[in-house]
């Protein structure tokens, strides 16, 4: 079973919930913990694992052989992400825009493009004295795409009876990658307009992606019309926020 803990809005206590869940279940079931918040991983500060493996996360990037390249521009035409450009008789590659799809390599009529590995982050594997397998990833500073690192974190997970996934905040591609193939998703929010807005946005992501992958907690198929798990509660009243006085009013107003 895979349980993902997501939030939409950052700072709602997602990591506290996921690490507390892992700590409370340790010793009762064999489990793995995946910290997929690769842009700011911090679950290790709570669970304190001992890391035994650390390796780079590599992605393939095109490299053009100037001797074989005829500057036909076919690679530029097929690249959907504008990672290649032809300027005069020069071919330029922008590695940070590349999504490693391989289209340019396949399309080159002169076979002038090869792929070289580029490190974009780090994968760490460790364990805790309680028996929890702990895996996290960290995106290198300046790298724009966390999804390849998240995929490597999930790929490295052993097949334990329970896997807990600490997802990144937001509702973007990185979150979709983290919650993919989860059996259950726990959403953590806060009683503010920002929290309500992002919770509603995250519920929309779950509805569109069909996650959880098979069934919701009611046991019915997500595509059968049961929408209880995708209904958002009404916007919170400012008085629901426990902060005192002026701070409560400011927080409730957004």
Beta strands, then each sheet from edge to edge (+ up, - down):
strand 1: 2-6
strand 2: 31-35
strand 3: 50-64
strand 4: 84-87
strand 5: 90-93
strand 6: 113-127
strand 7: 133-139
strand 8: 162-166
strand 9: 184-187
sheet 1: 3+ 6- 7+ 2+ 8+ 1+ 9+
sheet 2: 4+ 5-
end
